[in-house]
Amino acid sequence: MTLRPYHPDDAPALPALFRDSVRRVNARDYSPEQIAVWASDDIDLGRWAGRFDGRFAVVAEESGRPVGFAELEPDGHIDRVYVSADYQRRGAGRELLGAILAEARRVGIARLFVEAGITARPFFEAQGFSILERQVASCRGTELVNYLMARSVVQPHAAADTDYVAYCASGLALNRPDPLRICPTRGSSFVE
Ligand SMILES: CC(C)(COP(=O)(O)OP(=O)(O)OC[C@H]1O[C@@H](n2cnc3c(N)ncnc32)[C@H](O)[C@@H]1OP(=O)(O)O)[C@@H](O)C(=O)NCCC(=O)NCCS
């Protein structure tokens, strides 16, 4: 498996990977109705691809085919992270997150945060993220549980420190003035 930057030519393959991953992996933890809205057939593909613009986006590929992708916004928010349903637990997620961490260090982002779904929560915990808050996001009128999670970039696994978590929860530590007011309404990967 190799990592490379996202390219607009990836636009046709990544939505298919995304839908398949949600339908086969996240279906473990969400109802059929929730999965149907999250991985809807009606996703606006132009808008979905347009969200990569201006973001650091990295693709994992095997034998020339994408098996996962991840993206980082300039404020430290990790938006979409998806690994192919046929490529789970083979280290692709860890590699993608490693690329995000390296980019965050390169551009001077101090902290990363993510709205992790139920399925991805143990993955992010294993990568040093701690839960700040359980949230209920709305996706086209359907509610989905996720977890606002964060970790420090500079100190590996420092987010497990309870003082740090309390500091983040106070709304002071993330890269935005009031992250807990902004993040719960963003919806993250649940929004097309
Ligand atoms: C979450 C996701 C990106 C992880 O990608 P992955 O390539 O399967 O993860 P990795 O193989 O790199 O796992 C790294 C470590 O994370 C932890 N981990 C990953 N998945 C886990 C799970 N389901 N349960 C417990 N721990 C898990 C383990 O410690 C694992 O190391 P190990 O396999 O040596 O034990 C992937 O499962 C996925 O695409 N899920 C569906 C889409 C999704 O939920 N995306 C996030 C949206 S918020």
The ligand as an SDF file (V2000), in Angstrom:
LIG
                    3D

 48 50  0  0  0  0  0  0  0  0999 V2000
  -12.1860    3.7920   10.9540 C   0  0  0  0  0  0  0  0  0  0  0  0
  -11.3700    3.2620    9.7890 C   0  0  0  0  0  0  0  0  0  0  0  0
  -10.9840    4.4360    8.8830 C   0  0  0  0  0  0  0  0  0  0  0  0
  -10.0990    2.5950   10.3310 C   0  0  0  0  0  0  0  0  0  0  0  0
   -9.3150    2.1850    9.2140 O   0  0  0  0  0  0  0  0  0  0  0  0
   -8.5130    0.7880    9.2090 P   0  0  0  0  0  0  0  0  0  0  0  0
   -7.5700    0.8120    8.0620 O   0  0  0  0  0  0  0  0  0  0  0  0
   -9.4570   -0.3600    9.2550 O   0  0  0  0  0  0  0  0  0  0  0  0
   -7.7180    0.8660   10.5910 O   0  0  0  0  0  0  0  0  0  0  0  0
   -6.2510    0.3150   10.9110 P   0  0  0  0  0  0  0  0  0  0  0  0
   -6.0880   -1.0510   10.3280 O   0  0  0  0  0  0  0  0  0  0  0  0
   -5.2330    1.3270   10.5020 O   0  0  0  0  0  0  0  0  0  0  0  0
   -6.3230    0.2090   12.5120 O   0  0  0  0  0  0  0  0  0  0  0  0
   -5.3500    0.8170   13.3300 C   0  0  0  0  0  0  0  0  0  0  0  0
   -5.6720    0.4800   14.7580 C   0  0  0  0  0  0  0  0  0  0  0  0
   -6.8930    1.1190   15.1570 O   0  0  0  0  0  0  0  0  0  0  0  0
   -7.6200    0.2460   16.0440 C   0  0  0  0  0  0  0  0  0  0  0  0
   -8.8660   -0.1790   15.4110 N   0  0  0  0  0  0  0  0  0  0  0  0
   -9.2300   -0.0150   14.1260 C   0  0  0  0  0  0  0  0  0  0  0  0
  -10.4790   -0.4930   13.9270 N   0  0  0  0  0  0  0  0  0  0  0  0
  -10.8930   -0.9730   15.1110 C   0  0  0  0  0  0  0  0  0  0  0  0
  -12.0810   -1.6090   15.5450 C   0  0  0  0  0  0  0  0  0  0  0  0
  -13.1210   -1.8250   14.7270 N   0  0  0  0  0  0  0  0  0  0  0  0
  -12.1810   -1.9940   16.8410 N   0  0  0  0  0  0  0  0  0  0  0  0
  -11.1630   -1.7900   17.6950 C   0  0  0  0  0  0  0  0  0  0  0  0
   -9.9940   -1.1840   17.3360 N   0  0  0  0  0  0  0  0  0  0  0  0
   -9.8670   -0.7820   16.0580 C   0  0  0  0  0  0  0  0  0  0  0  0
   -6.7130   -0.9570   16.2950 C   0  0  0  0  0  0  0  0  0  0  0  0
   -5.8810   -0.6320   17.3980 O   0  0  0  0  0  0  0  0  0  0  0  0
   -5.8950   -1.0040   15.0170 C   0  0  0  0  0  0  0  0  0  0  0  0
   -4.6670   -1.6450   15.1800 O   0  0  0  0  0  0  0  0  0  0  0  0
   -4.6050   -3.2850   15.0450 P   0  0  0  0  0  0  0  0  0  0  0  0
   -5.3880   -3.6810   13.8390 O   0  0  0  0  0  0  0  0  0  0  0  0
   -3.1350   -3.5350   14.9360 O   0  0  0  0  0  0  0  0  0  0  0  0
   -5.2220   -3.8080   16.3180 O   0  0  0  0  0  0  0  0  0  0  0  0
  -12.1380    2.1860    8.9980 C   0  0  0  0  0  0  0  0  0  0  0  0
  -12.6040    1.1910    9.8920 O   0  0  0  0  0  0  0  0  0  0  0  0
  -13.3200    2.6970    8.2090 C   0  0  0  0  0  0  0  0  0  0  0  0
  -13.1780    3.1010    7.0510 O   0  0  0  0  0  0  0  0  0  0  0  0
  -14.5310    2.6540    8.8000 N   0  0  0  0  0  0  0  0  0  0  0  0
  -15.7550    2.9980    8.0850 C   0  0  0  0  0  0  0  0  0  0  0  0
  -15.8140    4.4600    7.7800 C   0  0  0  0  0  0  0  0  0  0  0  0
  -15.7170    5.3080    9.0150 C   0  0  0  0  0  0  0  0  0  0  0  0
  -16.3100    5.0120   10.0470 O   0  0  0  0  0  0  0  0  0  0  0  0
  -14.9780    6.4140    8.8520 N   0  0  0  0  0  0  0  0  0  0  0  0
  -14.8390    7.4020    9.8640 C   0  0  0  0  0  0  0  0  0  0  0  0
  -15.9510    8.3610    9.7370 C   0  0  0  0  0  0  0  0  0  0  0  0
  -16.0160    9.3930   11.1960 S   0  0  0  0  0  0  0  0  0  0  0  0
  1  2  1  0
  2  3  1  0
  2  4  1  0
  2 36  1  0
  4  5  1  0
  5  6  1  0
  6  7  2  0
  6  8  1  0
  6  9  1  0
  9 10  1  0
 10 11  2  0
 10 12  1  0
 10 13  1  0
 13 14  1  0
 14 15  1  0
 15 16  1  0
 15 30  1  0
 16 17  1  0
 17 18  1  0
 17 28  1  0
 18 19  1  0
 18 27  1  0
 19 20  2  0
 20 21  1  0
 21 22  1  0
 21 27  2  0
 22 23  1  0
 22 24  2  0
 24 25  1  0
 25 26  2  0
 26 27  1  0
 28 29  1  0
 28 30  1  0
 30 31  1  0
 31 32  1  0
 32 33  2  0
 32 34  1  0
 32 35  1  0
 36 37  1  0
 36 38  1  0
 38 39  2  0
 38 40  1  0
 40 41  1  0
 41 42  1  0
 42 43  1  0
 43 44  2  0
 43 45  1  0
 45 46  1  0
 46 47  1  0
 47 48  1  0
M  END
$$$$
